[in-house]
Amino acid sequence: MTLDNEKIGVLDSGVGGLSVLKELIKLMPDKDYLFLGDTKNMPYGTKTPEQLYSFTKKILDFFISKDVKNVVFACNTTSAVVYDKLNFEYGSKIKIFPLIQSAAKSAIEGLKDDDTICVFATRATVNSNKYFTEIAKINDKINVLNVDCTGFVEIVEKRLYNDPSSIDLIKEKLKIAKENCAKRIILGCTHYPYLVDIFKKIYDVEYFNPASALADVVKNSMKNTSKTGSIQFFATKSPKDFILSAKMFFDVEKVELVEL
């Protein structure tokens, strides 16, 4: 099934979802994108399911008001915790593409039975055990190790890449992967690709970014056109901070403040 409406809404708690937007644009430069970073409520990983449901529902309503029919959950936490409920409620109005469910198969390609794959994720995603559930549907012999990486989102959003406490936290989490001989680490939060260069200096293993797998799924549901696409950026707080934090992935010039 292909979708006629060319607008694609992309949501995340902050700039992390831009790593997904980047992959979407690579495959579909002809589409019109609306990216919303819910910076007012960032980070999502420490929020309750009830809070996440409320935040995400308001974003979906915002996208619908903008005539968006296709929404990408460029956020592992929302994909893990509230996708099923919101897809049931909004499925007749919009097509929702969840990150974890779309990327699980690609995440384990090339791994053997009894290999260990490590999931670096937010606390909410870890508690949901969603990566384990989705991977087990494909191969239940692969060992899935969840690692709560609370604090990583703040490193990215506040640009604390060189802060000694940031490096110590990253080393602490990578030590867990090392000790368990992880063959691959899933970047289970869209903020984490910003940290890969630091990761590799500490533990040079394969890092899997789910964004490209999700982009493939979205592309297969859309029609190709020859037009030139556009991008609009929205944030629920501090557009100037959003622009500064986004620079690794996008040279964002204008972000519109939106109150949900």
VEXDRENVEX-715614 format. One record per residue: x, y, z of N, C-alpha, C in turn; residue number from 1. Coordinates in Angstrom, 3 decimals. Atoms other than C-alpha are relative to their C-alpha. Example, Ala and Ser with C-alpha at 12.3 -4.5 7.8 and 13.67 -1.06 7.14 Angstrom:
<sites>
[[0.890,-1.190,0.000],[12.300,-4.500,7.800],[0.900,1.200,0.000],1]
[[-0.820,-1.190,-0.060],[13.670,-1.060,7.140],[-0.770,1.090,0.730],2]
</sites>
This chain:
<sites>
[[0.845,-1.202,0.000],[0.000,0.000,0.000],[0.876,1.247,0.000],1]
[[-0.731,-1.265,0.020],[1.323,3.438,-0.914],[-0.926,1.118,0.429],2]
[[0.771,-1.101,-0.545],[0.213,6.700,0.635],[0.110,1.225,-0.895],3]
[[0.025,-1.127,0.921],[-0.845,9.724,-1.387],[0.499,1.297,0.634],4]
[[-0.378,-1.246,-0.647],[-0.316,12.502,1.132],[1.511,0.030,0.211],5]
[[-1.461,-0.042,-0.013],[3.308,13.645,0.893],[0.594,0.575,1.276],6]
[[-0.525,-0.569,-1.237],[3.608,15.296,4.298],[0.360,-1.104,0.991],7]
[[-0.444,0.965,-1.005],[5.571,13.361,6.888],[0.332,0.750,1.286],8]
[[-0.299,-0.567,-1.306],[5.489,14.360,10.540],[1.013,-0.874,0.718],9]
[[-1.043,0.729,-0.725],[8.529,13.378,12.590],[0.054,0.566,1.416],10]
[[0.023,-0.495,-1.375],[8.433,13.565,16.381],[1.104,-0.625,0.842],11]
[[-0.954,0.464,-0.997],[10.971,13.262,19.164],[-0.054,0.962,1.179],12]
[[-0.031,-0.884,-1.168],[11.647,14.746,22.585],[0.948,1.175,-0.198],13]
[[-0.971,-1.075,0.234],[14.451,16.905,21.175],[0.652,-0.147,-1.349],14]
[[-0.705,0.028,1.284],[17.120,16.937,18.483],[0.383,-1.404,-0.439],15]
[[-0.412,1.353,0.351],[17.773,13.189,18.584],[-0.667,-0.527,-1.249],16]
[[0.747,0.477,1.160],[15.091,12.491,16.010],[0.499,0.529,-1.318],17]
[[-0.584,-0.503,1.247],[17.030,14.544,13.491],[0.876,-1.059,-0.662],18]
[[-0.782,1.090,0.590],[19.203,11.445,13.020],[-0.898,-0.877,-0.862],19]
[[0.973,0.721,0.823],[16.055,9.755,11.693],[-0.404,0.850,-1.203],20]
[[0.376,-0.904,1.095],[15.021,12.780,9.639],[1.066,0.005,-1.090],21]
[[-1.105,0.016,0.956],[18.443,12.753,7.997],[-0.084,-1.204,-0.930],22]
[[0.119,1.218,0.796],[17.933,9.159,6.845],[-1.232,0.040,-0.902],23]
[[1.213,-0.126,0.814],[14.409,9.889,5.620],[0.239,0.874,-1.225],24]
[[-0.261,-0.925,1.100],[15.604,12.804,3.507],[0.935,-0.621,-1.033],25]
[[-0.896,0.699,0.941],[18.381,10.679,1.990],[-0.789,-0.829,-0.998],26]
[[0.788,0.894,0.848],[15.801,8.239,0.644],[-1.142,0.715,-0.714],27]
[[1.187,-0.676,0.544],[12.939,10.680,0.023],[0.158,1.518,0.076],28]
[[-0.199,-1.459,-0.030],[14.158,14.219,-0.705],[-1.185,0.780,-0.546],29]
[[1.144,-0.662,0.628],[10.872,14.951,-2.460],[-1.156,0.253,0.965],30]
[[1.119,-0.124,-0.933],[8.705,14.848,0.666],[0.050,1.310,0.800],31]
[[0.101,-1.161,-0.887],[7.489,17.694,2.886],[0.003,-0.500,1.442],32]
[[-0.173,0.481,-1.370],[8.647,17.153,6.479],[-0.346,1.077,1.014],33]
[[0.228,-0.845,-1.164],[7.403,18.659,9.719],[0.644,-0.720,1.176],34]
[[-0.696,0.608,-1.134],[9.790,17.913,12.592],[-0.367,0.753,1.265],35]
[[0.316,-0.634,-1.274],[8.663,18.558,16.152],[0.838,-0.619,1.109],36]
[[-0.762,0.418,-1.166],[11.037,18.374,19.098],[-0.696,0.499,1.261],37]
[[0.735,-0.383,-1.208],[9.158,18.318,22.411],[0.988,0.350,1.117],38]
[[-1.079,-0.394,-0.915],[11.971,20.112,24.212],[-0.513,0.435,1.374],39]
[[0.578,-0.384,-1.285],[9.622,21.322,26.942],[-0.074,-1.192,0.951],40]
[[0.198,1.200,-0.813],[9.119,17.746,28.149],[1.167,-0.980,-0.084],41]
[[-1.208,0.814,0.106],[12.575,16.347,27.329],[0.668,-0.113,1.376],42]
[[-0.070,1.229,0.792],[13.849,13.797,28.288],[-1.236,-0.882,0.200],43]
[[1.147,0.896,-0.087],[11.091,11.270,27.544],[0.321,-1.260,0.807],44]
[[-0.375,1.290,-0.582],[13.052,8.347,28.953],[-0.271,-0.154,1.477],45]
[[0.259,0.071,-1.438],[12.306,9.222,32.574],[-1.470,0.256,0.334],46]
[[1.413,-0.309,-0.214],[8.597,9.928,32.089],[-0.841,-1.270,0.157],47]
[[0.918,1.126,-0.180],[5.669,7.690,33.038],[-0.742,-0.289,-1.302],48]
[[0.800,0.283,1.200],[3.560,5.915,30.396],[-1.145,0.991,-0.183],49]
[[1.120,-0.948,0.081],[0.696,8.277,31.235],[0.472,1.351,-0.552],50]
[[-0.549,-1.256,0.508],[2.867,11.323,30.634],[0.352,-0.118,-1.486],51]
[[-0.398,0.205,1.393],[4.258,9.910,27.385],[-1.214,-0.048,-0.922],52]
[[1.238,0.061,0.780],[0.762,9.159,26.159],[-0.560,1.406,-0.222],53]
[[0.530,-1.355,0.089],[-0.357,12.719,26.908],[0.828,0.865,-0.944],54]
[[-0.872,-0.804,0.861],[2.674,14.332,25.242],[-0.184,-0.381,-1.469],55]
[[0.015,0.470,1.387],[2.520,12.187,22.127],[-1.356,0.225,-0.649],56]
[[1.348,-0.242,0.521],[-1.248,12.482,21.713],[-0.139,1.452,-0.473],57]
[[0.077,-1.416,0.383],[-0.928,16.280,21.634],[0.799,0.275,-1.271],58]
[[-0.805,-0.176,1.216],[1.798,16.046,19.001],[-0.741,-0.553,-1.209],59]
[[0.775,0.567,1.105],[-0.346,13.772,16.848],[-1.138,0.937,-0.406],60]
[[1.075,-0.950,0.298],[-3.231,16.243,17.117],[0.551,1.225,-0.730],61]
[[-0.641,-1.126,0.679],[-0.850,19.035,16.099],[0.277,-0.345,-1.466],62]
[[-0.285,0.409,1.375],[0.271,17.094,13.021],[-1.283,-0.103,-0.829],63]
[[1.275,0.114,0.710],[-3.331,16.337,12.072],[-0.523,1.375,-0.387],64]
[[0.433,-1.371,0.299],[-4.090,20.065,12.279],[0.777,0.591,-1.171],65]
[[-0.835,-0.452,1.115],[-1.296,20.532,9.712],[-0.197,-0.884,-1.241],66]
[[0.326,0.868,1.125],[-2.881,17.971,7.347],[1.075,-1.059,-0.266],67]
[[-0.993,1.073,0.111],[-0.200,15.373,8.027],[-0.714,-1.338,0.138],68]
[[0.627,1.321,-0.043],[-1.249,11.788,7.296],[0.984,-1.107,0.373],69]
[[-1.035,1.001,-0.285],[2.065,9.977,7.964],[0.895,0.540,1.099],70]
[[-0.791,-0.455,-1.141],[3.865,10.232,11.300],[1.049,-1.040,0.361],71]
[[-1.110,0.862,-0.374],[7.258,8.792,12.155],[0.332,0.237,1.466],72]
[[-0.453,-0.073,-1.388],[7.983,8.031,15.799],[1.515,-0.135,-0.006],73]
[[-1.472,0.004,0.022],[11.663,9.015,15.651],[0.512,-0.004,1.436],74]
[[-0.255,0.049,-1.434],[11.861,8.081,19.305],[-0.263,-1.423,0.460],75]
[[0.155,1.363,-0.480],[12.472,4.653,20.778],[-0.978,-0.077,1.161],76]
[[0.839,0.032,-1.192],[10.685,5.546,23.999],[-1.479,-0.003,-0.347],77]
[[1.412,-0.017,0.373],[7.364,6.438,22.381],[-0.371,-1.262,-0.774],78]
[[0.256,1.236,0.735],[7.654,3.448,20.041],[-0.194,-1.169,0.957],79]
[[0.059,1.099,-0.966],[8.176,1.175,23.046],[-1.222,0.074,0.897],80]
[[0.961,-0.136,-1.099],[5.640,2.590,25.455],[-1.420,0.330,-0.457],81]
[[1.352,-0.480,0.324],[2.701,4.267,23.670],[-0.441,-0.257,-1.438],82]
[[0.373,0.208,1.411],[2.742,3.226,20.002],[-1.259,-0.834,-0.137],83]
[[1.138,0.912,0.185],[0.276,0.337,20.339],[-1.321,0.694,0.324],84]
[[1.233,-0.675,-0.410],[-2.318,2.417,22.183],[-0.384,1.116,-0.975],85]
[[0.299,-1.124,0.887],[-2.012,5.472,19.930],[-0.302,-0.468,-1.421],86]
[[0.300,0.537,1.325],[-1.979,3.399,16.755],[-1.435,-0.508,-0.051],87]
[[1.390,0.460,-0.079],[-5.271,1.832,17.866],[-0.960,1.187,-0.071],88]
[[0.885,-1.160,-0.063],[-6.775,5.270,18.534],[0.036,0.846,-1.278],89]
[[-0.175,-0.922,1.128],[-5.369,7.145,15.513],[0.164,-0.697,-1.347],90]
[[-0.285,0.748,1.228],[-4.935,4.381,12.944],[-0.910,0.317,-1.173],91]
[[0.927,-0.333,1.090],[-7.983,5.477,10.962],[0.265,1.391,-0.570],92]
[[-0.269,-1.377,0.428],[-6.659,9.052,10.693],[1.383,0.167,-0.614],93]
[[-1.381,-0.153,0.446],[-2.915,8.670,10.192],[0.713,-1.342,0.018],94]
[[-0.867,1.175,-0.004],[-0.279,6.079,9.428],[1.188,0.308,0.897],95]
[[-1.112,-0.214,-0.928],[2.234,5.763,12.280],[1.077,-1.043,-0.244],96]
[[-1.150,0.884,0.209],[5.700,4.304,11.728],[0.839,-0.011,1.279],97]
[[-0.770,0.068,-1.238],[7.318,3.107,15.000],[1.433,-0.446,-0.246],98]
[[-1.422,0.248,0.220],[11.090,2.907,15.328],[0.417,-1.433,0.326],99]
[[-0.486,1.312,-0.434],[11.718,-0.306,17.284],[-0.584,-1.119,-0.852],100]
[[0.667,1.054,0.752],[9.172,-2.463,15.493],[0.476,-0.047,-1.448],101]
[[-0.457,-0.056,1.393],[10.478,-1.305,12.107],[1.441,-0.457,-0.156],102]
[[-1.448,0.232,0.115],[14.171,-1.884,12.902],[0.485,-1.318,0.576],103]
[[-0.449,1.192,-0.729],[14.257,-5.116,14.933],[0.655,-1.039,-0.906],104]
[[-0.543,1.022,0.907],[14.863,-7.433,11.974],[1.396,0.377,-0.480],105]
[[-1.305,-0.459,0.478],[17.737,-5.365,10.587],[1.038,0.009,1.123],106]
[[-0.919,-0.120,-1.134],[19.240,-5.007,14.069],[0.785,-1.274,0.258],107]
[[-0.675,1.273,-0.314],[20.132,-8.696,14.280],[0.525,-0.722,-1.244],108]
[[-0.516,0.637,1.217],[21.102,-9.412,10.676],[1.491,-0.296,0.151],109]
[[-1.404,0.383,-0.077],[24.387,-11.316,10.576],[0.422,-0.575,1.338],110]
[[-0.329,0.567,-1.301],[24.295,-12.357,14.226],[-0.346,-1.492,0.042],111]
[[0.221,1.438,-0.140],[24.434,-16.016,15.241],[-0.745,-0.290,1.294],112]
[[0.631,0.426,-1.243],[22.491,-17.949,17.860],[1.000,0.120,1.146],113]
[[-0.795,-0.178,-1.225],[23.808,-17.199,21.352],[0.921,1.221,-0.035],114]
[[-0.702,-1.286,-0.009],[25.450,-13.945,20.215],[-0.734,0.955,0.930],115]
[[0.612,-1.008,-0.882],[24.843,-11.014,22.543],[-0.072,1.335,-0.724],116]
[[0.189,-1.344,0.529],[23.406,-7.754,21.313],[-0.416,0.884,1.170],117]
[[0.223,-0.901,-1.125],[23.395,-4.825,23.701],[-0.880,1.164,-0.456],118]
[[0.894,-1.115,0.316],[20.604,-2.235,23.706],[0.284,1.153,0.957],119]
[[-0.162,-1.230,-0.775],[21.632,1.207,24.923],[-1.284,0.804,-0.176],120]
[[1.300,-0.652,0.131],[18.368,2.951,25.714],[-0.339,0.814,1.237],121]
[[0.500,-0.755,-1.145],[16.429,5.252,27.998],[-0.646,-0.961,0.996],122]
[[0.594,0.854,-1.032],[14.967,3.906,31.231],[-1.377,-0.517,-0.419],123]
[[1.342,0.421,0.405],[11.443,3.817,29.790],[0.063,-1.106,-1.053],124]
[[-0.141,1.032,1.031],[12.583,1.809,26.755],[0.519,-1.294,0.607],125]
[[-0.527,1.191,-0.688],[14.595,-0.567,28.949],[-1.106,-0.700,0.784],126]
[[1.066,0.589,-0.808],[11.645,-1.093,31.285],[-1.080,-0.662,-0.846],127]
[[1.005,0.596,0.893],[9.365,-1.847,28.342],[0.446,-1.352,-0.550],128]
[[-0.589,1.232,0.551],[11.723,-4.653,27.193],[-0.423,-0.220,-1.463],129]
[[0.576,0.113,1.345],[10.423,-3.886,23.690],[0.989,-0.558,-1.015],130]
[[-0.964,0.550,0.955],[13.642,-4.616,21.812],[0.098,-1.515,0.156],131]
[[-0.046,1.446,-0.233],[13.832,-8.056,23.445],[-1.225,-0.679,-0.608],132]
[[1.243,0.585,0.506],[10.189,-8.755,22.569],[-0.005,-0.086,-1.524],133]
[[0.030,-0.032,1.463],[10.550,-7.718,18.922],[1.080,-0.900,-0.602],134]
[[-1.081,0.848,0.504],[13.887,-9.505,18.436],[-0.343,-1.471,0.207],135]
[[0.368,1.382,-0.296],[12.573,-12.687,20.079],[-1.011,-0.549,-1.003],136]
[[0.950,0.438,1.023],[9.792,-12.816,17.474],[0.732,-0.531,-1.230],137]
[[-0.787,0.362,1.184],[12.530,-13.207,14.851],[0.994,-1.108,0.327],138]
[[-0.972,1.008,-0.440],[15.201,-15.169,16.737],[0.118,0.066,1.517],139]
[[-0.006,-0.032,-1.468],[14.728,-16.051,20.401],[1.259,-0.607,0.614],140]
[[-1.256,0.563,-0.504],[18.219,-17.546,20.667],[1.097,1.062,0.157],141]
[[-0.956,-1.095,-0.158],[19.997,-14.194,20.513],[-0.179,0.617,1.387],142]
[[0.040,-0.609,-1.328],[20.874,-12.737,23.902],[-0.131,1.516,-0.129],143]
[[0.242,-1.445,0.055],[19.476,-9.244,24.327],[0.243,0.591,1.393],144]
[[-0.376,-0.618,-1.276],[21.077,-7.152,27.070],[-0.388,1.471,-0.014],145]
[[0.422,-1.395,-0.095],[19.323,-3.902,28.010],[0.887,0.769,0.973],146]
[[-0.810,-0.855,-0.872],[21.439,-1.082,29.452],[-0.675,1.374,0.110],147]
[[0.625,-1.299,-0.266],[19.761,1.948,31.037],[1.072,1.093,-0.100],148]
[[-0.993,-1.062,0.235],[21.693,4.943,29.705],[-0.562,1.377,0.327],149]
[[0.508,-1.286,-0.468],[19.863,7.674,31.573],[1.171,0.981,0.163],150]
[[-1.062,-1.014,-0.043],[21.926,10.848,31.221],[0.590,0.281,-1.368],151]
[[-0.569,-0.197,1.339],[22.998,10.354,27.609],[-0.738,1.095,-0.774],152]
[[0.787,-1.007,0.723],[20.144,12.500,26.263],[0.437,1.405,0.417],153]
[[-0.411,-1.314,-0.491],[21.198,15.404,28.464],[1.385,0.385,-0.513],154]
[[-1.331,-0.286,0.562],[24.793,15.093,27.229],[-0.138,0.628,-1.378],155]
[[0.198,-0.497,1.363],[23.539,15.656,23.691],[-0.723,1.343,-0.002],156]
[[0.815,-1.215,0.027],[20.884,18.284,24.370],[0.735,1.203,0.592],157]
[[-0.742,-1.090,-0.651],[23.206,20.311,26.620],[1.436,0.122,-0.514],158]
[[-1.304,-0.044,0.687],[26.280,19.635,24.443],[1.161,-0.163,0.986],159]
[[-1.005,0.246,-1.045],[28.323,18.204,27.326],[0.987,-1.094,-0.424],160]
[[-0.811,1.087,0.562],[30.506,16.036,25.080],[1.376,-0.132,0.657],161]
[[-1.360,0.032,-0.558],[33.803,16.960,26.730],[0.024,0.072,1.523],162]
[[0.073,-0.067,-1.454],[32.597,17.078,30.304],[0.513,-1.322,0.598],163]
[[-0.560,1.232,-0.584],[34.587,14.587,32.453],[-1.061,-0.954,0.545],164]
[[1.051,0.866,-0.542],[31.418,13.326,34.135],[-0.765,-0.707,-1.116],165]
[[0.635,0.635,1.154],[29.911,12.633,30.704],[0.824,-1.194,-0.471],166]
[[-0.892,1.080,0.442],[32.923,10.551,29.673],[-0.020,-1.153,0.993],167]
[[0.054,1.047,-1.027],[32.828,8.669,32.971],[-1.284,-0.821,-0.114],168]
[[1.279,0.694,0.139],[29.138,7.833,32.478],[0.011,-0.916,-1.221],169]
[[-0.073,0.799,1.221],[29.745,6.625,28.920],[0.891,-1.226,0.205],170]
[[-0.904,1.124,-0.277],[32.685,4.465,30.052],[-0.679,-1.066,0.865],171]
[[0.700,0.914,-0.911],[30.532,2.946,32.800],[-0.969,-0.897,-0.767],172]
[[0.978,0.773,0.765],[27.849,1.856,30.318],[0.682,-0.922,-1.015],173]
[[-0.708,0.833,0.971],[30.303,0.593,27.686],[0.717,-1.161,0.684],174]
[[-0.633,1.089,-0.749],[32.030,-1.482,30.358],[-0.933,-1.201,0.109],175]
[[0.992,1.077,-0.076],[28.816,-3.497,30.693],[-0.032,-0.778,-1.312],176]
[[0.001,0.662,1.306],[28.809,-4.211,26.956],[1.276,-0.822,-0.196],177]
[[-1.288,0.710,0.116],[32.492,-5.171,27.032],[-0.005,-1.284,0.812],178]
[[-0.034,1.156,-0.897],[32.105,-7.503,29.993],[-0.907,-1.136,-0.479],179]
[[0.921,1.014,0.526],[29.254,-9.304,28.232],[0.306,-0.377,-1.450],180]
[[-0.467,0.346,1.353],[31.180,-9.548,24.934],[-1.062,0.270,-1.064],181]
[[1.027,-0.358,0.979],[28.454,-7.771,22.986],[0.602,0.102,-1.394],182]
[[-0.459,-0.064,1.386],[28.891,-8.267,19.246],[-0.472,1.269,-0.702],183]
[[0.591,-1.187,0.626],[26.751,-5.245,18.450],[-0.736,0.778,1.074],184]
[[0.754,-0.861,-0.915],[25.252,-2.297,20.292],[-1.055,0.759,-0.796],185]
[[1.092,-0.745,0.625],[21.852,-0.952,19.290],[-0.072,1.385,0.642],186]
[[0.175,-1.371,-0.487],[21.603,2.815,19.586],[-1.495,0.201,0.214],187]
[[1.422,0.064,-0.288],[18.220,2.529,21.274],[-0.633,1.304,0.427],188]
[[0.562,-1.337,-0.181],[17.623,6.256,21.490],[0.576,0.840,-1.130],189]
[[-0.465,-0.733,1.182],[17.833,8.635,18.547],[0.995,1.104,0.317],190]
[[-1.059,-0.940,-0.374],[20.101,10.962,20.513],[1.384,-0.654,-0.061],191]
[[-1.284,0.666,-0.200],[22.824,8.335,20.772],[0.936,0.006,-1.213],192]
[[-0.949,-0.131,1.119],[24.215,8.566,17.197],[0.935,1.200,0.126],193]
[[-0.858,-1.156,-0.239],[25.587,11.939,18.290],[1.247,-0.388,0.799],194]
[[-1.067,0.404,-0.908],[27.826,10.020,20.713],[0.881,-1.120,-0.546],195]
[[-0.704,1.176,0.526],[29.137,7.254,18.440],[1.509,0.207,-0.101],196]
[[-1.447,-0.250,0.094],[32.516,8.878,17.838],[0.677,-0.176,1.354],197]
[[-0.532,0.181,-1.350],[33.065,8.946,21.598],[-0.035,-1.480,0.375],198]
[[0.135,1.438,-0.297],[31.775,5.384,21.966],[1.156,-0.796,-0.605],199]
[[-0.980,0.812,0.724],[34.187,4.020,19.363],[1.413,0.154,0.551],200]
[[-1.324,-0.197,-0.591],[37.212,5.517,21.081],[0.166,-0.848,1.271],201]
[[-0.025,0.771,-1.241],[36.283,3.558,24.201],[-0.206,-1.493,-0.263],202]
[[0.294,1.394,0.323],[34.868,0.338,22.726],[-0.333,-0.081,-1.485],203]
[[0.150,0.021,1.455],[35.335,-0.242,19.003],[-0.725,-1.267,-0.435],204]
[[0.839,1.112,0.400],[32.449,-2.569,18.250],[-1.017,0.542,-1.006],205]
[[0.988,-0.459,0.981],[29.611,-2.424,15.708],[-1.165,0.681,0.705],206]
[[1.122,-0.749,-0.555],[26.970,0.195,16.490],[-1.115,0.063,-1.040],207]
[[1.137,0.049,0.925],[23.537,-0.208,14.912],[-0.927,1.176,0.245],208]
[[0.917,-1.134,-0.055],[21.500,2.894,14.167],[-1.321,-0.404,-0.649],209]
[[1.281,0.438,0.561],[17.816,1.928,13.708],[-0.598,0.953,-1.033],210]
[[0.610,-1.023,0.853],[17.146,5.114,11.729],[-0.081,-0.411,-1.462],211]
[[0.008,0.355,1.421],[18.114,3.728,8.329],[-1.024,-1.082,-0.299],212]
[[0.999,1.061,0.184],[15.935,0.628,8.765],[-1.411,0.583,0.009],213]
[[1.304,-0.653,-0.053],[12.969,2.797,9.731],[-0.261,0.780,-1.281],214]
[[0.162,-0.776,1.234],[13.549,5.052,6.719],[-0.367,-0.901,-1.175],215]
[[0.338,0.958,1.060],[13.431,2.016,4.428],[-1.472,-0.392,0.058],216]
[[1.402,0.390,-0.175],[10.061,0.989,5.864],[-0.929,1.122,-0.457],217]
[[0.830,-1.141,0.393],[8.632,4.483,5.384],[0.018,0.169,-1.519],218]
[[-0.128,-0.178,1.446],[9.947,4.737,1.825],[-0.852,-1.007,-0.762],219]
[[0.763,1.041,0.680],[8.294,1.464,0.871],[-1.507,0.227,0.061],220]
[[1.422,-0.311,-0.121],[4.939,2.939,1.890],[-0.383,1.304,-0.704],221]
[[0.261,-1.296,0.611],[5.272,6.183,-0.054],[0.194,-0.053,-1.514],222]
[[-0.172,-0.117,1.442],[4.957,7.138,-3.697],[1.179,0.917,-0.312],223]
[[-1.081,-0.872,0.455],[7.921,8.624,-5.551],[-0.571,1.149,-0.807],224]
[[0.402,-1.153,0.801],[7.494,12.112,-6.966],[1.264,0.719,-0.465],225]
[[-1.152,-0.731,0.528],[9.735,14.537,-8.830],[0.098,1.412,0.578],226]
[[0.001,-1.363,-0.536],[8.982,17.605,-6.747],[1.126,0.203,1.014],227]
[[-0.986,-0.338,-1.022],[11.305,19.390,-4.343],[-0.687,0.078,1.354],228]
[[0.616,0.032,-1.313],[10.545,18.733,-0.697],[0.357,1.210,0.858],229]
[[-0.237,-1.112,-0.924],[10.568,21.096,2.265],[0.110,-0.553,1.426],230]
[[-0.104,0.387,-1.405],[11.322,20.971,5.998],[-0.424,1.172,0.868],231]
[[0.375,-0.980,-1.022],[9.651,22.847,8.834],[0.378,-0.575,1.361],232]
[[-0.413,0.439,-1.329],[11.003,22.676,12.376],[-0.833,0.699,1.065],233]
[[0.776,-0.535,-1.113],[8.988,23.138,15.560],[0.612,-0.506,1.304],234]
[[-0.449,0.409,-1.325],[9.974,23.039,19.231],[-0.987,0.547,1.024],235]
[[0.949,-0.436,-1.028],[7.888,23.302,22.381],[0.645,0.893,1.047],236]
[[-0.710,-0.893,-0.918],[10.580,25.282,24.228],[1.363,0.343,-0.598],237]
[[-1.365,-0.448,0.323],[13.761,27.286,23.529],[0.456,-0.355,-1.419],238]
[[-0.435,0.258,1.379],[14.035,27.245,19.716],[1.486,0.275,-0.226],239]
[[-1.425,-0.322,0.188],[17.499,28.859,19.970],[0.886,-1.142,0.482],240]
[[-0.765,1.142,-0.498],[18.799,25.966,22.086],[-0.121,-1.187,-0.943],241]
[[0.210,1.074,0.972],[17.283,23.528,19.605],[0.945,0.162,-1.186],242]
[[-0.872,-0.273,1.147],[19.202,25.178,16.765],[1.460,-0.322,0.332],243]
[[-1.388,0.266,-0.412],[22.494,24.974,18.690],[0.267,-1.492,0.129],244]
[[-0.187,1.432,-0.222],[22.032,21.326,19.662],[-0.126,-0.798,-1.290],245]
[[0.257,0.719,1.253],[20.927,20.347,16.140],[1.169,0.026,-0.969],246]
[[-0.998,-0.291,1.020],[24.081,21.519,14.384],[0.771,-1.215,-0.508],247]
[[-0.735,1.164,0.455],[25.713,18.080,14.226],[-0.698,-0.670,-1.181],248]
[[0.747,0.659,1.066],[22.941,16.866,11.907],[-0.590,0.969,-1.010],249]
[[0.636,-0.945,0.906],[21.349,19.972,10.433],[0.442,1.420,0.315],250]
[[-0.219,-1.431,-0.164],[22.153,23.593,9.869],[-1.379,0.654,0.004],251]
[[1.370,-0.501,-0.129],[18.734,24.627,11.134],[0.032,1.511,0.210],252]
[[0.011,-1.455,-0.097],[18.043,28.311,10.604],[-1.221,0.518,0.744],253]
[[1.235,-0.506,-0.589],[14.456,28.651,11.777],[-0.769,-1.125,0.679],254]
[[0.822,0.937,-0.755],[12.510,26.811,14.474],[-1.177,0.787,0.582],255]
[[1.202,-0.688,-0.476],[8.953,27.809,15.261],[-0.400,-0.555,1.368],256]
[[0.460,0.406,-1.324],[7.851,27.738,18.902],[-1.487,-0.343,-0.074],257]
[[1.402,0.416,0.013],[4.611,25.804,19.333],[-0.389,-0.454,1.401],258]
[[0.526,0.421,-1.287],[2.523,25.358,22.463],[-1.092,-1.030,-0.231],259]
[[0.956,1.078,0.210],[0.634,22.084,22.629],[-0.993,-0.057,1.148],260]
</sites>
